[in-house]
Amino acid sequence: MIDETADATRKMQFLFALRSRGVTDAAVLSAMEKIDRGLFVRGLFAERAYEDMPLPIACGQTISQPSVVGLMTQALQVSPRDKVMEVGTGSGYQAAVLSQLARRVYTVDRHRRLVREAREVFDALDLANITAFTADGSFGLPDQAPFDRILVTAAAEDPPGPLLAQLKIGGIMVLPVGQSDTVQSLIRVRRLEGGFDYDELRPVRFVPLVEGLARDE
């Protein structure tokens, strides 16, 4: 009973932190309540999984802080019929949250180890609507395109052309842009019949988007 009470309190505090930082969409909050971030954080930092902070994961990468995951997901405006591509699988946490909102999620990362470990968690949670690939995410997944929504969890200097080309007309892409050693901006891109519309959302800091596959870990 004590454990159940502590778990309920932890969840309530987690959701309160999300709301206080601007995550107000009910569907996004519900998705983040269902997906346990603790399953995606391993080793020394596991006990800090429910704090609103980024944490180190394998391969020199990070798991984003929950409020940023929530704000990016909210900005993406995912609907239940959408096919979504995520560039930068990382721990798999963001893809798992998206899986609660979209019809299908394709996620890609250049690190084989991260993809392998994320798949293990997806399988354990029975998230059958996620497909994870090891590939160069800067080129997207042309064989699976076009996508209703694209989320990029690494920063490029500009929205990559191949990803813009894989976005459906009427689709939305959310990504950080800017130099890797400065504060970046989170932007939302909408593809229109005649081009693209850009909205700047907030300052963020992400690892850089790197071309090519990483060496086997």
C-alpha angles and dihedrals in degrees: 000000000000090000092049091050092048090048092051091048092049092051091048091051090046093053092043090055090051093050093046089056095051105273100133105144107116095214092051092048090049091050091050091048090054096048112071108218089199090073090063099049118076137185126002096359098050092101090059095053093111096051119100096247138100114257133199118257132177124302094034092289133123140226107233121242111267096243091056090048088051095047093048091048091048092050090051091063095210119196127199094256096051127118107214133194121201119196110205110034094190109159092351093242096119092048090050091053091048090050089066091057107034136060093233135006125199114189128186134190135172092224114083092198093056092049091048094050093044091052089054091057093044089053093047090052092043092236094164096168094068122090116188124200135188103223145115100288094196086076094046120210106300093176090061098039146152104062131193091213135017125193121190118196098188128065125252126182088241134003104282113251095226090055093048089051091054093055117100120237103269090025128129132223124191120194144144116251131190143074114316094236096052136056109284131211125238108225136185119216122197119194112223131185090261103033141303135317119209130205123186109218112176144320115277140164122226137162112267122268104248125198122228134031119295118241115267112279 
